[in-house]
Amino acid sequence: MGVVGINMRNARYLLPNNPRWLYDLVDNKLRTKDLAVEHHLAIPETYGVVRSPHDTARMDRLIGDRDSFVIKPARGSGGKGVLVIVAREGKYFLKPSGVKLTLDEIRHHCSNILAGLFSLGGRRDVAQIEYRVHPARVLTEISFQGAPDIRVVMLHGYPVMAMLRAATRESDGRANLHQGAIGIGIDLATGKTIRAIHHGHPIQLHPDLKVPVVGIQLPHWDAILDIAVTCHEMTGLGYLGVDVMIDEALGPLMIEVNARPGLAIQLANGVGLLRRLEPAVERCKSHPHDTHQQKLDFSRKTFAAK
Amino acid sequence: MASRIKLFLVVFILTAIGGGIAAYKHVNLGLPLRAGELPEQWLVDAKITFIAPPEGGKVSARLSLPAAAVEEGLGQEAGSVGYNYYVEKDQGEYTSIWASEKQAGNQAIYYRLSFSPRRKSGGEPLQHAGGGLPVAVNPGFSGATEAAAKRVIQRAKSVSADPDSLFVGLFGEINAIDASQEVALLRKRYEEEAGDRSAITILGIDLLNLAGVPARVAYGLRLEEARGSQQPLRLVEYYDGAYWKVRAPDEPSSTLDPDKFFVWNRGGGALFEINGDAEASQLGFTVIRTFIPIRDLTDLRDSPLIVSTIFGLPASEQAVFRFVVLIPLGAFVVVVLRNLVGIATLGTFMPVLLALALLEMPLKSGLIMFSVIVGAGLWFRFLLARLNLLVVPRVAACVVIVTLLMMILSVVSYKLGMRDGLQITLFPMIILAWTIERMSLIWEEEGKRSALMQVGGSLIVAIIAFAFMSIPQVKYWAFYFPELLLVLLALIILIGRYTGYRLSELFRFRDFKEA
């Protein structure tokens, strides 16, 4: 079937291609952002960084009078500890689900982040406050709350597979497939959605919104793939996943790079990863000096949906 | 490909070394491969420690020996560097003597005895040795205590016919929890003097003597495997008119059970003695079960295998190793269940620690206590969540709550008559607190299903590791053939390079159909 399991992913693709010392580049989102700025990638604007308990006291100044923002742990993983504020109502801050938070509750969330509650291995962390992406219309139409993101998995800089993750009522605004979000496979050549799964089973319509999720053309597809390949170049990681969101006004923004991308993407696409990874390895051996554009062309041509 | 050859080479070399040493031990030294082929042995280690003067000086140590050790030729061995050693015989009593001209600082002297389970405890009736009849020694009571002692004896004598029943009656009375006024007075006096639980033994001996039954103290030990060493057990030896008999003060009505007791010294002499300017002298016994008689052990130790020197360690340290060698086995189980089966657990090696704790208590009550503590801890953790505490104080608060829960659970189960409850302290507490903390986080982040799955997974892994570690054959190999751990290492390395599916992935990808 060509399906890649965790053991194979780790032993064949992660360990040989991702040297340990590169991990911090992507595990620390502040460093990733610095890199992205150097490489002229579009990223959500950082409003401020909360580095110490003292900073939590002046949170209100960092937030200013912004209506919406996102607070994230710099070393978080799997979307843990991400707090999204979409609006304000008097002295309350509103989450996408409509829950109201006071400034004190937001401060407490920040001090949890600082203490390392959401970071890998529980090490001390910093919280960043950044621009909340306003997803493009075409994406909000197929997601129950939450902002859908696009994941592109790459080996040696060749995009091998991509998927769109959209929230459902069950996943509560989150994009994790095992929590009930839907995974939508994307044709690498065109950026059109080709297949969708919910809890491992193929679907055509969004389970809550009842709108078709297959056959949708994603905007800015060229730019998205371009961002992905640039992420490989700037981090040096051989095997990685790049998360991108499409902002209505700003276009595609790079959200984060993941050095241990999961395996659900092959379920969403209905294709075993091995079928994509092996040609990428061959190509890398036969054409070790492929340029940025050649890599893109190769992937789009070779991995086009039939 | 080259790395593959290297891998197989490493695996092959490890297996060859481990298997080779094991084979050598089996073929040349005659250590059986299967557990239970040799009869079980008790190994008793007596360890005398004392501090010799720092500038050095003449010291000698005497340890009274069980007569059986010499007369029946039980396996025995004495060890200490820089001492002259010999055994002295005097009127049927044996004493081993270590003497040295110049010793300074901390000293440790070992005497080791091994024997197969016996039909005699060493406390059997014995004729008086010295010739003539033994005489009761007046213990020298006076004043109020004398009156009290006489009254106690009177009461005991009124319901007894001979020294045996007097012994039972006296010890029955002074052991009683709701003691009479006289006994309470006497017990208090003796406790003030002796300062510990041996007071009752001494009091009983004095009362017997006052009643005209010659009695003296004897020393023995309990044949049970315990962590750490045990203090010499004080027994009572009394003369019933024809023979000297030994009984335990807390079980006055029964003779000594040779499966449970071993009498080390009788005759009323001192158990051990240090002469010279020594301080802080102490004697402790360590009792362990073993399969190898001391004689074979000596062969093993003289063989050129460094790994077998584990048997050269004193029994107390060996007892520690019994647990240490099991940890790699637990780690191996975790590797198999995580990388081949794909069970999700809370924390990688938490199940191993849990399994080690379970080894020390009945499985069922261990699991119940674990669930109760984690369940109740989780509930408190959710209460704490409302206070918006910072992370480290919150985990510390969890530790406090877990401690209190443990105490309450122990007390409750003890009151209910379940002694297993007392073993709850064997659970690694910090691990429990972190388990609760992580579980509550997963509960909030990923829902209760995921949290319960992971805790359940940890429990299943712990139970399997526990079951694996308690197979006698596995334990036997781990302890007597520790070189087989190299083979285990080879296996773990092989699994480390396994790139196939995990069992759980077969389930996860079961519906996968290529588009």
Interface residues (C-beta under 8 A of the other chain):
Chain A: M1 G2 V3 G5 I6 N7 M8 A11 R12 K80 E105 H108 S111 N112 A115 G116 L117 N176 H178 Q179 G185 I194 R195 G200 H201 Q266 L267 N269 G270 V271 G272
Chain B: N339 G342 N388 L390 V391 V392 L441 E445 E446 G447 S450 R497 Y498 T499 G500 Y501 R502 E505 R508 F509 D511 F512 K513 E514 A515
